[in-house]
Amino acid sequence: SDLSAFEQRCREWPLVRECHMLNGEIDFILKCVAPDLSTFQSFLTAQLTSAPNVASVKTSLVIRCAKDEPGVPFEVLEDRLAKLV
């Protein structure tokens, strides 16, 4: 499918660090990391927006990070496991 093809393409782009399929108006959200704005702009214009079946792209740049806690808290995992037993 077109969505699977896009996911595969995202796996091949080094600047794309995360690719998540969404439910709703937007199909995907990508987290990209580039060394500078020029490299990011080149990626947008030469690769992402020109990819097959990409109708539109909206971008936002991170200004600063207020919190970054990757992973799942143990409490959430414990609650989930308790419900399975």
C-alpha positions as CSV (number, residue, x, y, z in Angstrom):
1,S,0.0,0.0,0.0
2,D,1.0,3.7,-0.3
3,L,1.2,4.0,3.5
4,S,3.6,1.0,3.7
5,A,5.7,2.4,0.9
6,F,6.0,5.7,2.7
7,E,7.0,4.0,5.9
8,Q,9.7,2.1,4.1
9,R,10.9,5.4,2.5
10,C,11.1,6.9,6.0
11,R,13.3,4.0,7.2
12,E,15.7,4.8,4.4
13,W,16.1,8.6,5.2
14,P,18.8,9.1,7.7
15,L,17.4,12.5,8.9
16,V,14.1,10.8,9.9
17,R,14.7,9.5,13.4
18,E,11.0,8.6,14.2
19,C,8.0,7.9,12.0
20,H,4.6,7.4,13.6
21,M,1.3,6.7,11.8
22,L,-1.5,8.7,13.2
23,N,-5.3,8.3,13.4
24,G,-7.2,11.3,12.1
25,E,-6.6,14.1,9.7
26,I,-2.8,13.7,9.5
27,D,-1.3,10.4,8.3
28,F,2.2,10.6,9.8
29,I,4.3,12.6,12.2
30,L,8.1,12.5,11.6
31,K,10.9,13.5,14.0
32,C,13.8,14.6,12.0
33,V,17.3,15.6,13.1
34,A,19.5,17.6,10.8
35,P,22.9,19.3,11.5
36,D,21.6,22.7,10.3
37,L,18.6,24.4,8.8
38,S,20.0,24.3,5.3
39,T,20.3,20.5,5.4
40,F,16.8,20.2,6.7
41,Q,15.4,22.5,4.0
42,S,17.2,20.5,1.3
43,F,15.7,17.3,2.7
44,L,12.2,18.8,2.7
45,T,12.4,20.2,-0.9
46,A,14.4,17.4,-2.6
47,Q,13.1,14.3,-0.8
48,L,10.1,14.6,1.5
49,T,7.8,16.9,-0.5
50,S,8.7,15.2,-3.8
51,A,8.0,11.7,-2.5
52,P,5.2,9.9,-4.2
53,N,1.8,10.3,-2.5
54,V,2.9,13.2,-0.3
55,A,0.2,15.8,-0.7
56,S,1.3,18.3,1.9
57,V,3.9,18.8,4.6
58,K,3.7,21.0,7.8
59,T,6.8,21.6,9.8
60,S,7.6,22.9,13.3
61,L,11.0,23.4,14.8
62,V,11.8,22.7,18.4
63,I,12.9,25.9,20.2
64,R,13.8,24.2,23.5
65,C,13.0,21.0,25.4
66,A,11.1,21.3,28.7
67,K,11.1,17.6,29.4
68,D,12.6,14.5,27.8
69,E,11.8,11.2,29.5
70,P,11.9,8.4,27.0
71,G,10.4,5.0,27.9
72,V,7.5,3.9,29.9
73,P,7.3,4.4,33.7
74,F,7.4,1.2,35.7
75,E,4.1,2.0,37.4
76,V,2.4,1.9,34.0
77,L,4.0,-1.4,33.1
78,E,3.1,-2.9,36.5
79,D,-0.5,-1.8,36.2
80,R,-0.6,-3.3,32.7
81,L,0.9,-6.6,33.8
82,A,-1.5,-6.8,36.7
83,K,-4.5,-6.5,34.4
84,L,-3.1,-9.4,32.3
85,V,-2.9,-11.8,35.2
